[in-house]
């Protein structure tokens, strides 16, 4: 995943890994920052693995190997970015955000990833497929639905009142 992110960060579309750079790195003559911790064989194995997964394509050029991120690779980067969501700490507007979801068993990985994202956003599990939080997360939920490709399986409700919400107020310290 680090190499995939590196390609995305460095060039957006592709990065050229030329033979001379890899050789110089292997011999200790030249140490580009992005290759410092890796041996040429590790880079080759990683790019081969990413290519088998369909996340990158490799193209041989005169200068070396051109690594191109595929659409599938871009989606994987976005999925990885989902885990980096952090809750916003803002003044509570008095409304509760409730996320309901119904994701089929066949999409268990997507469902589990969704749970991780919801927890990272600061929502707490209210019931098995219901999460609640006090702060606006509409944009993040929309983004998550699209990235995980479950647009109809996740619903967001904004409620002005939840009966007996004392336990929730205590959890969120509001």
Long-range contacts (C-beta under 8 A, 24 or more apart in sequence): 1-76, 1-80, 3-43, 3-46, 3-47, 3-50, 4-50, 4-55, 4-56, 4-69, 4-73, 4-76, 4-77, 5-77, 5-80, 6-34, 7-56, 7-67, 7-69, 8-69, 8-74, 8-77, 10-34, 13-68, 13-69, 14-59, 14-66, 14-67, 14-68, 14-69, 15-66, 15-67, 16-61, 16-63, 16-64, 16-65, 16-66, 16-67, 17-43, 17-47, 17-64, 17-65, 17-66, 17-67, 18-63, 18-64, 18-65, 19-64, 19-65, 20-64, 21-64, 22-64, 75-147, 78-147, 79-113, 79-147, 79-148, 82-113, 82-116, 82-117, 82-120, 82-143, 82-144, 82-147, 82-148, 83-116, 83-117, 83-120, 84-120, 85-117, 85-120, 85-121, 85-140, 86-120, 86-121, 86-122, 87-120, 87-121, 87-122, 87-133, 87-135, 88-122, 88-135, 88-136, 88-137, 89-135, 90-135, 90-136, 92-134, 92-135, 92-172, 92-174, 93-136, 94-160, 95-134, 95-158, 95-159, 95-160, 96-132, 96-133, 96-134, 96-158, 96-159, 96-160, 96-161, 96-162, 96-165, 96-168, 97-123, 97-132, 97-133, 97-134, 97-135, 97-136, 97-137, 97-138, 97-156, 97-157, 97-158, 97-159, 98-126, 98-130, 98-131, 98-132, 98-156, 98-157, 98-158, 98-159, 98-162, 99-123, 99-130, 99-131, 99-132, 99-133, 99-137, 99-141, 99-154, 99-155, 99-156, 99-157, 100-129, 100-130, 100-154, 100-155, 100-156, 100-157, 101-129, 101-150, 101-153, 101-154, 101-155, 102-129, 102-153, 103-150, 103-153, 103-154, 104-153, 107-150, 107-153, 110-148, 110-149, 110-150, 113-148, 114-144, 114-148, 114-150, 114-154, 117-144, 124-168, 124-171, 124-172, 132-162, 132-168, 133-172, 134-168, 134-172, 134-174
